[in-house]
Amino acid sequence: MSLTRRGLLAAGGAVGALAATAASAGPAAAGAPHGNGNGHGHGGGGHRELLTGFDRLSADGYALLKGRRVGVVTNPTGVTSDVRHIVDVMHADRRVNLTAVFGPEHGFRGTAQAGGSEGRYDDPATGLPVYDTYLKSGQPLADVFSASGVDTIVFDIQDAGARFYTYIWTLYDCMEAAALAGKRFVVLDRPNPVSGRAALGPVLDPAFGTFVGRREIAQAHGMTVTELALLFNGEFLADRPAELEIVKMSGWSRSDFFDASGLPWVPPSPNMPTPDTALVYSGTCLFEGTNLSEGRGTTRPFELIGAEGIDHTWAAAANALGLPGVAFREAYFAPTFSKFEGRTVGGVQVHVQDREVFDPVRTGIALLITAKQTWSGFAWRPDNWIDKLTGNTRVRTMIDAGADTDEVVGAWAKDLAAFRAVRKRYLQYR
């Protein structure tokens, strides 16, 4: 089931028996109920049975891992439907020779805050050595894989659907390093929690590549991790592709939001507490690039945004735009850490009322523009971090020049259309 670029293009992205089985299983579940509870639209009530990549790997008796020394790249989100961690499950199963774990940002057990990791240690629960991948790439990361003694690396982490959520770049870096180290790489799929309907927002200019955006994908990519792995291998690692195998889900549709999955939500990072957070994150995370609080240190990060000196006029200006599917409430809060720690600030809470029509990136741009218009203290971070988040200078410079929301959004239309055409070749679900 090795994947080459030529093989991918010839097969249209279908990889191996497990992937083919999932492709046939997905549409068969189309008649299962998808309620419209809570006013949120598609997927709010009942759900079809969904099997994750790990579910299908284990149901197959771990045949893909037979005779292999296995290492797993994962974090607290790597759980079964009954919330057992896959590392604990595989460690207890004689059919798997699990010998190492690799932790991303926030760590394998999730104890570190943003910009941190857990380092190298032995896991108390299993005794397995845990290696730190955070901020490692290329040959240094390949050396970690070689030192671990594994020959097959398995990736299983819940993504949040945004380009600047770092786990997809852990995926990219690990694929590149696995190729350098001569290791097989297996990606187990999980749902995109905000659905896989569309790619939205600006496409990264590679001149602005960082760990919050290595390569040229859209700000809200609308893909699952197996689809991204196929795209990375076919487009960005083609000169030295990973020996890639994927295990798809069954029972997932591109229109599904996370609550349609029936899976437990485990916060993939400390400031991603609920699927509602993920719904707005690809837009409101842009406030990390400003002097406003993006809600870190509150119970509603990325839904609460504010700063000292902001009053009701911001919410009024944002509501006056009539953005689809969203309303803004005048809000006051005191972050317990990060920006404005322990101080009361004013701002807005973002309330998504119809997620079917809500556009998080357009909403984020509109909020930036109206914040600048209504609060004289507005400023970009001095390091122009906003350019790293948007993947270009255009958003910042257009807003500074007085552009409105439609003008800013229209400026990335051509690049986004080109990305959507590339993306389409790697989609695995309908």
Buried (B, 14 or more C-beta within 10 A) or exposed (E): BEBBBEBBEEEEBBBBEBBEBBBEBBEEBEEBEBBEEEEBBBBBBEBBEBBBBBBBBBEBEBEBBEEBBBBBBBBBBBBBBEEEBBBBBBBEBEEBBBBBBBBBBBBBBBEBBEEEBBEEBEBEEBEBBBBBBBBBBEEEBBBBBBEBEBBBBBBBBBBBBBBBBBBBBBBBBBBBBBBBBEBBBBBBBBBBBBBBBBBBBBBBBEEBBBBBBBBBBBBBBBBBBBBBBBBBBBBBBEEEBBBBBBBBBBBBBBBBBBBBBEBEBBBBBBBBBBBBBBBBBBBBBBBBBBBBBBBBBBEBBBBBBBBBEBEEBBBBBBBEBEBEBBBBBBBEBBBEEBBBEEEEBBBBBBBBEEBBEBBBBBBBBBBBBBBBBBBEEBEBBEEEBBBBBBBBBBBBEBBEEEBBBEBBBEBBEEBBEEBBEBBEBBBBBE
